[in-house]
Amino acid sequence: MGYGNYSSEAHDAIVRTRAAAPGEEVFQQRTCHALMNPKGVRMRESRDSEAHPESLSIAFALDVTGSMGKIPRLLAERELPRFMRVLGDCRVRDPQILFCAVGDATSDRAPLQVGQFESTAELMDQWLTWSYLEGGGGGTGQESYELALYFLALHTEMDCVAKRHKRGYLVMTGDELPYPTLSRHVVEAVIGDRLDDDLKVEEIVAELQKTYAPFFIIPDRDRARKIERRWRDLLGDHVICTQGPEDVCYAAAGAVSLCEGAVSGLDELDRVLRGAGVEPDEVSRTVQALRPLAEARRRGPTGTPHRTTGLPHALKRLFGR
Amino acid sequence: MPERVHKCPNCGAVVDASRFARVATCAYCNATVHLDEAVVSAARFRASHAAWRNSDPPLGAETVVAGGEAWIRLAPVARGEISDVFQVVRQRWPGERALLKVLRNRDDAPLFEQEWRALTRLAECDGPGLPILRNRLPQPIVCEPHPSSGWPRMLLGWSPGFEHTFEDVRGALPSGVEARAAVWMWRRVLEILSAVHRNGLVHGAVLPQHLLVERGEHGVRLVGFSCANEPDAALLAVCLPYERFYPRAMLDGARLRPEYDVAMSARAILFVLGARDDGRLPSGVPAPLAALLESAADGRGELDAWALRERVGAVGRQVFGGPTFCPLEFASM
């Protein structure tokens, strides 16, 4: 997959018609679309082509449980063309986008849905809007993010990795924790793979990071307090906390652009976003959300030390008297 | 439910097969399908995990193990009263920046442990104001004894941009910051104190070396929670070179009170405004702001942190008009 050219105008035209449409008209699936059912899928491919000689694979794994359903709607009604425009303005070449929808394997009918890597506006939009926004979730404080990580680690093949030894990107959104282990029974029931043992989420991330640069975006600062630590244990500085769901696409585009070296830093990203007509407030929130990632990248593992602030101050202990 | 799922290579229909079948017939096109016996091995994931966790550090890097993970120790970032603080980065990829706080003198272990208790309590609170202040307070990750020495050390979350203390600011700007900047600085400090107080703690050491200003933004971070405790608890220590920042009553043995934090915050702001040791402010500080600072520093007037924050805002508007963006700028920033 991944053939055809991206047209910003075509994409704008698609979303423009939806401005006033209710969400149920945009997302019409009332069950998992047959072509997004991961059962029996051997591989989703992201391939180079004449039109896209240096394909860059970007997988969006969107939490579609009740609390997070707003993000797919925002992408379909407004944000996805903006995401593509920012990538284009940052000169990120040949992006191919795949959409996954993530739910809860313990309670949802469609805990994982997977589209195909696509380069054209129409097909990207098609897979996004074929997603079934089940709006479930089990109320356990956990969702089956690890199931999506497993699928992507094992069932995608990307020319950026195979030909250029360059990782693709995974942008996962969510506001809950992953389950600590992925049951082999869940894998068999949802994907069809026969696993010989259960897997810890850390083991899945270890496999995934060989082929993907994974990002987890938490679009709610309040929820971030409860889950950020666990996600940082897994993904480190690749956890991004935004102030709201409307900032997710700019944060994702910014993260990819920074990691690609397509922008030199946040100052340049700020200029690109403003140039793309993004509202100053949104630019400021995006830059703020990406600051930890940008700073961590800027300094590198042996970066410039901060200044030592001074000699220790004499302390008079008042305890143990 | 079929136990194995395969798609027919001829027509793409799902082929239902029982668990141990080697051959199945496609119900749609009647093709005979030989089933793949392959099983995905968890060992592959375990090997990846082992390699991930044990990836080699860069040549010459010093590593430490904390919380069961390897971290690369980077530069020292601060030397506090009881501990040294280093920046560290998780060895595996994607890495994570954090701060490693190492106790210097075993006699100070109770202070170190008290700091951990206070920080974990704040981190677990869902109370008012705390969620939005995440990067204004140190975020605890793990506290554990050093494997060989047994001395406690802690890992704290890292937030970019908070590198200079109020002490550094005064060092770089001996004649003081602009009064306009002091307004937002004080309001930020009071916001943090308000959240800390509402969640049942008093900081007990709101000193210039415990207040960090954010580079290029209007942010302030409060650190140094080793004396933090519940109201009416005893103060655990006094930083002698900064005795003048403590209200007299604290030095005389009074129990912790939220209003002492507020008074100390006013003294810290007077300090960055360039006040002399005798308390006199530079002439450029507008009289209403100076009066508010001096009364709070003396423990008079409004001493509820949030109410005082509102009062500071009102004085700021009265003197300077509406809020404007004026981050601190000096050479070493």
Interface residues (C-beta under 8 A of the other chain):
Chain A: K39 G40 L154 R184 V187 E188 A189 G192 D193 R194 L195 D196 D197 D198 L199 K200 E202 E203 I204 V205 A206 E207 Q209 K210 A213 P214 R221 D222 A224 R225 R229 R232 D233 L235 G236 D237 H238 R291 P292 A294 E295 A296 P301 T302 G303 T304 P305 H306 R307 T308 T309 G310 L311 P312 H313 A314 L315 K316 R317 L318 F319 G320
Chain B: M1 E3 R4 V5 H6 K7 V14 A38 V39 V40 S41 A42 R44 F45 R46 S48 H49 A51 W52 R53 P58 A61 I72 L74 A75 P76 V77 A78 R79 G80 E81 I82 Q87 V89 R90 R92 W93 P94 G95 E96 R97 R104 D107 D108 P110 L111 A123 D126 L130 P131 I132 R134 Q139 I141 G157 W158 S159 P160 G161 E163 H164 T165 E167 D168 Q209 A234 L235 L236 A237 V238 C239 L240 P241 Y242 S332
